[in-house]
Amino acid sequence: MKKIQPLKGIRVLSLSLNLPGPAALQRCRQMGANCIKLEPPAGDPMGHYQRQAYDELHQGIRVQTADLKTASGQKRLQQELAKADVLLTSFRPSALTKLGLGWKNLHKLYPALNQVAIVGAAGARAEEPGHDLTYLAEHDLVTGLDLPATLYADMGGALMASEAVLQAITQRQRHGKGVFLEVALADAAAWLAAPRRWGLTQATGAVGGAHAGYRVYPCKDGRVAVAALEPHFAAALCRAAGVAASDMRSMLAPATQKAIAAFLLTQPRRQLDRLAAEQDIPLHTLSK
């Protein structure tokens, strides 16, 4: 399959640390961009607390050191800004201003430069402290006392930031001037939370646990994630389980869920994997 590289020939300069910025930069590199990152003398914190993630996210990225609080560091920064098509940042607006990276100043010095600024929350809330967990909690994506399985807002925000890079380049091609785009992690959380807001993933929703064919069940030696949502998949599941049900109303009935649960509890993972392949049932077995 031919690899499409819409950012080939585009130079992206990043000052972003930790996760969302580096993840966005890696996406840009995968789309063909020439990516440069300036790190402070202490390095990126991720390089210290999770080296594997740091190494993976910085493959193919040219990393250099520059202390932006010094004259020499500022000189290095200006040299890179003069060559860049996009500047990627993840500072609060007040920190950007202190570093001389406010948009008005940047646009005056480098009219063709685009800036994609990753912030916690949009607009007036950009100065508020926050993190992935708080943005997810704000949008009802933290249930109980367990932490979310991954950093949804950070990774979703990284995708939105790489999308913003594409938008900025497209806009400059049309109008000849750089643009400023702000990407808020809270907005990424809100976008990811839309199915929950619509009720789809609430307890009464079809993909929130109400549909007997779309649940995680215990099996004989582990668990099984069943995703038999469409009628033909639901019918195949019910046939395998010996359950006389397959239409939407019956799949939402507690009795159907109870019968399927009883069947799956008697089945080892190996048998369920075989059943899935033979009967074309979307399921995936898991260890305990």
N, C-alpha and C positions, 0 to 999 in steps of 0.2 A: 504494500500500500504506500502510495506516494505521500511524503510528509509535506504538509502545507506550512509555510513559514511567513505569515503576513507581516512580521516585524523584522524581516531580513533587511539589514542596512540601517536599522534604527539603533541609536545608542541610548541606553537607559542608565542613568546614574542614580544609585540608591544610597541614602543615609540611614535607612531603616534597620532597626535591631529587633531581636527576639523572633517572633513567629510570622505575623501577617505580612510584613514588608518583605522579608527574605523569601517567603512562599510565593508572593506575587512576582518577585524578581525572577525566581526560578521558572515560573510559568512564562514570563516574557522571554527568557532564554530559550525555552522549549519552542517558542514561536519564532525563533530566529534572531532575536535581538542581541546586540553586543552589550553585555551587562558589566558594569563597573560598580563596585561598592567601596565607600570610604568608611572605615571603622575608627573609633577612638582608640587611643593607645592601650586601653584596658581590654579592647576587643569586644566582640558581641557577647553579652551574657549567656546566650544559648550555647556558645562554644565551650563554656565552662560547666553548665548544668546538664546539657544533653548533647554530647559531641556527635553522636550518630546522626541526630536530626540536623545539626549544623552542617556536617560534612555533606549530607545528601542535598540539602537546600542550596549549597554553594558550589556544587559541581558545575564547572564551566563558567563560574563567575570570577572576574578578576578583582581580588580583594586587596586594598591598600590601606595604610594607616594615615590618618590626618587628625590632629587635634584642632577642631574648629574654633576653639577658644583662644588660639594663638594666631599671630600674624602669619606664620609660615603655613599653618593649617588652612587659614582662610585663602592664602595665595594658591595653595594646592586645589582647594575647592573651586575657586574662580577659574582655574585652568581647565578643570573638568566640566564646569557649567558651560564654558564657551564652546565645548565640543558636543554637548549632550543634546538629545532631542526631547528627553523626558527626565524630570527629576522626581524621584519617588521618596517621600518622607513619611515619618510616623510620629512626629513631635506634636505637642500642643501648639496652638497658634501663637501663644506668648513666647514659647521657646524658639519658634521659627523667626519671630521678629527680632529677638535678641541676637540671633545668629546672622541677621541680615538677609533672611530668606523669606520675608513677607512677600506676597504675590506682587503687590504694586512695585516694590523695589526690583524684584526679579524680572518682571515683565518689561520694565524700563531699560534694564541692562541687557536683557536677552529676549527680544521680542518674539523670536521663533521658538523659544523654549516652552514646553508644557510642564505643568506640575500636577502630580497626583498625590494628594495629601491624605494619608490614612489617619483618622482620628477615632476616638472612642464613640462619641455621639456627635450628631450633626449640629451645625450652627452655633447658637448660643451655649449649647451644652458641651462644646468641644473641650472646654477647660476642666470639666468634671472628671474626678478620678474614677476609674472603672476597669474592668477586665472581662474576659470572655464569660466567666461565671455570672457576673452581675448583669451583663447584657442578655444572657439566656434567661436568667431569673425574671428580668423585667418583662419578658415576652412569654412567660409560662412554660418554659422549656426545662425547668428544673423541678422534678417531682420527688417528693420524699426527701430523705437525707443523703441519698447517693449522689455522687458527682456524675455529670454527663459522661458518656462513654468516650467522647473526643472533644476537641476544642472547635465546636461548630462555628461560633462567631468569628474566630480568628481565621479559620480556613475558608469559610464563606466570604469573609471580607477580603481575603487574598485573591479569590476568584473575581470579586467585584473590582478590585484594584487593577488586576491585569486586564479586565474588560475596559476599565476606564482609560488605560494606556492606549488600547485600540481606538477608543472613541476620540481621544485627544489627537492622535495621529491623523485620523480620518478628518476631523474638523480642521486641522491645520492645512491639510492638503486642499481643502475646499476654500479656505479663507486666508491662508498665508500667515496667520498669526497663532502664537501659542495660547493655550487655554489653561485655566485652573479648574481642577475637578477634585471635590472632597468625597472621600469614601468613609462612611461611618460603620464601625463594627456593630453598633446597635441596630443600624439599618439592615445589616446582613442577618442579624438574629431575627429581626422582624420578618424578613423575607422567608427565612427558613421556618418560621413559626406560622406562616399562613395556613398550612393544612390543619394545624391545631385550632387556629382562630375560626376556620370554617366549620370545625366540628369533626373533620375527618378522622383525626387521631385522638379525639376524646373517647372516654370509655364507651359511650353510646354510638360511636362512629364505626363504619364498616371496617376501616383499617386501624381502629383503636382497640379492638378486642371483641366487639359485638358480633362480628361475622365468624362463624365456627371454622371457616376455611382460611382465616387469616389471623393466626395466633402462634404463640410459642407454647408448646405442650411438653410435659415430661414424657420420656419414653423409657424403655426397660433399662437402658444403660447410659442415659444422658438426657438430652433435650432435642426437640425438633422444631425448627421454624417452618411453619406451613404457610404458603402464600397462594392457596387455591381460591382466588377471588372471582375470576371470571366463571360463568356458568359451566362451561365444559370442564374446567379444572375442578370446580366444586363437585360436579357429577362424578368425575373419576375418583376423587377422594372418598366420596360417600359410597361408591361401589366397593372400593377396597376395604372400607371399614364396615361394610354390611349395613349401612344406614340408609333408610328410605327417605332421602331428602336431597334436594339439589337446587331448588329455586330460592330466590333471595329471601322470601319470607321464612322458609324453613331453615335456611342457613343462619338466620338471626335468632332462631328459637333456642332457649337455654337447653332444651332436651337434646338437640342436635349436637351442641357443643359437648355436652356430657357424654354422649355416645361415642363421638370421635375421640374424646380424651381417654375413655376407657379402652378403646381399641389400641391407640398409640402407646398406652402404658404397657401393653403386653409385647410390644415389638422392639427388638434390638436395633441399634443404629444401622448395622450392616443390612438387615432385612429391609429397613425403610429406604435406604439408598437404592437397593435393587428394585423395590416397588416403584420408586420415583422414576427410574429409568424405563421400566417396563410399561407403566401405566401413564406416563407423561404427566406426572404430578409435580408442581413446583414446590420443593421442600429442601431443606438443608439441615442435616443432623449436626448436633453439637455435643461436646463432652459436658460432663456435669460442671 
